Amino acid sequence: MDSSLSDEALARLPFWVTPPGETDGFLIVVGILLVLVLLGFGALYFTIQAIPDRMAAGAHKVQMQLVGVLGLISLFTLNNAFWIAAILVAAVPLHEIFPLQGEARPSEQTDA
């Protein structure tokens, strides 16, 4: 008795079963899809991670540096509390809350 599959049995196999010696197309499609999904989620993650930096653009240098450091800490530690702190620091103008003593206010300036 022959133990190999007959032509009728091969015809009844589902489309995803690859005959011996042929390229597995389903595996290749799933592998490419997996790589694309991983790249897409990575791009989405880094886009969301950059929101505080974009919010702080144009702010004072100290505020931008603080937001950047908090963003990096949250990125490397995977701790969302630092990211939320970076959002809050970027949203609130720190120079209005904590004015620098060296800055001269317009009412205090004298024309020379």
Secondary structure, 3 states (H helix, E strand, C coil): CCCCCCHHHHHCCCCCCCCCCCCCHHHHHHHHHHHHHHHHHHHHHHHHHCHHHHHCCCCCHHHHHHHHHHHHHHHHHCCHHHHHHHHHHHHCCHHHHCCCCCCCCCCCCCCC
